[in-house]
Amino acid sequence: MTSGEASTHDSCRAGFAPAEERRLSKLDLTATEHDLLCALARNAAGVCSYDDLARLVWRRKHVDPKLVRAFVRRLRGKLGDDAAKPVYILTERGVGYRMAAPPDR
């Protein structure tokens, strides 16, 4: 793991089942992808707007929604998630994203 990468196991215990947490901890996530996953997981009860994610992930008031979408797309790819049939990250069109209930695999 390089200095710009982080493991979800390092600081984000998102309430996943133990087997799923072990699988997620092996993903090669960048620090930003890790922060995005944690932000969604910690706010699983609600929707994270683009501005929420800008503040939680990029520490800014606003970021271009295209940037957020690009990182969500990359994170979904690493998770093996499909936007058409999501298991982890659900899109709330025009609002933002939310975490699906953690799967029990």
C-alpha positions in Angstrom: 0.0 0.0 0.0 1.4 3.4 -1.0 1.2 6.5 1.1 -1.8 7.8 -0.9 -3.8 4.6 -0.3 -5.7 3.4 2.7 -7.5 0.3 3.7 -11.1 0.4 4.8 -9.9 -1.7 7.8 -7.7 1.2 9.0 -10.4 3.5 10.3 -13.8 2.7 8.9 -15.8 0.1 10.6 -19.0 0.6 8.7 -21.2 -2.0 10.3 -20.5 -4.6 7.7 -20.8 -8.3 8.4 -17.3 -9.7 9.5 -16.8 -11.6 6.2 -17.7 -8.5 4.2 -15.5 -6.3 6.3 -12.5 -8.7 5.6 -13.2 -8.6 1.9 -13.4 -4.8 1.9 -10.2 -4.4 3.9 -8.3 -6.1 1.1 -9.4 -3.5 -1.5 -6.7 -1.3 -2.9 -8.5 2.1 -2.3 -7.0 5.5 -2.6 -7.3 7.8 0.4 -10.2 9.6 -1.4 -12.0 6.4 -2.2 -11.6 5.3 1.4 -12.9 8.6 2.7 -15.9 8.4 0.3 -16.8 4.8 1.4 -16.5 5.9 5.1 -18.6 9.0 4.5 -21.4 7.0 2.9 -21.2 4.2 5.5 -21.2 6.6 8.5 -24.3 8.3 7.0 -26.0 5.1 6.0 -29.3 6.3 7.5 -29.7 9.0 5.0 -28.6 10.4 1.7 -25.3 12.2 1.3 -25.8 15.2 -1.0 -23.0 16.3 -3.3 -22.2 19.2 -0.9 -22.2 16.7 2.1 -19.6 14.6 0.3 -17.6 17.7 -0.7 -17.4 18.6 3.0 -16.8 15.1 4.3 -14.4 13.8 1.6 -12.7 16.8 0.1 -13.0 19.2 3.1 -14.6 21.9 0.9 -18.0 23.6 0.7 -18.5 22.5 -2.9 -17.0 20.3 -5.5 -18.1 19.7 -9.1 -20.7 16.9 -9.1 -18.8 15.4 -12.0 -15.8 14.8 -9.6 -18.1 13.1 -7.1 -19.7 10.9 -9.8 -16.2 10.0 -11.1 -15.1 8.8 -7.7 -18.3 7.0 -7.0 -17.9 5.2 -10.4 -14.3 4.2 -9.4 -15.3 3.1 -6.0 -18.2 1.0 -7.4 -15.7 -0.6 -9.8 -13.5 -1.7 -7.0 -16.4 -2.9 -4.9 -17.7 -4.9 -7.9 -20.9 -2.8 -7.7 -23.2 -2.1 -10.6 -25.0 1.2 -10.8 -27.9 -0.6 -12.5 -28.2 -3.2 -9.7 -26.3 -1.7 -6.8 -25.3 -3.7 -3.8 -23.4 -1.0 -1.9 -23.9 2.5 -3.3 -27.4 3.7 -4.3 -27.9 6.8 -6.4 -30.6 9.3 -5.4 -31.0 11.1 -8.7 -30.4 14.8 -8.4 -29.6 14.6 -4.7 -26.6 12.4 -4.1 -25.8 8.9 -2.9 -26.5 6.6 0.0 -25.2 3.3 1.3 -27.4 0.3 0.8 -27.9 -2.0 3.7 -24.6 -4.0 4.1 -24.9 -7.3 2.4 -24.4 -10.5 4.3 -22.2 -12.6 2.1 
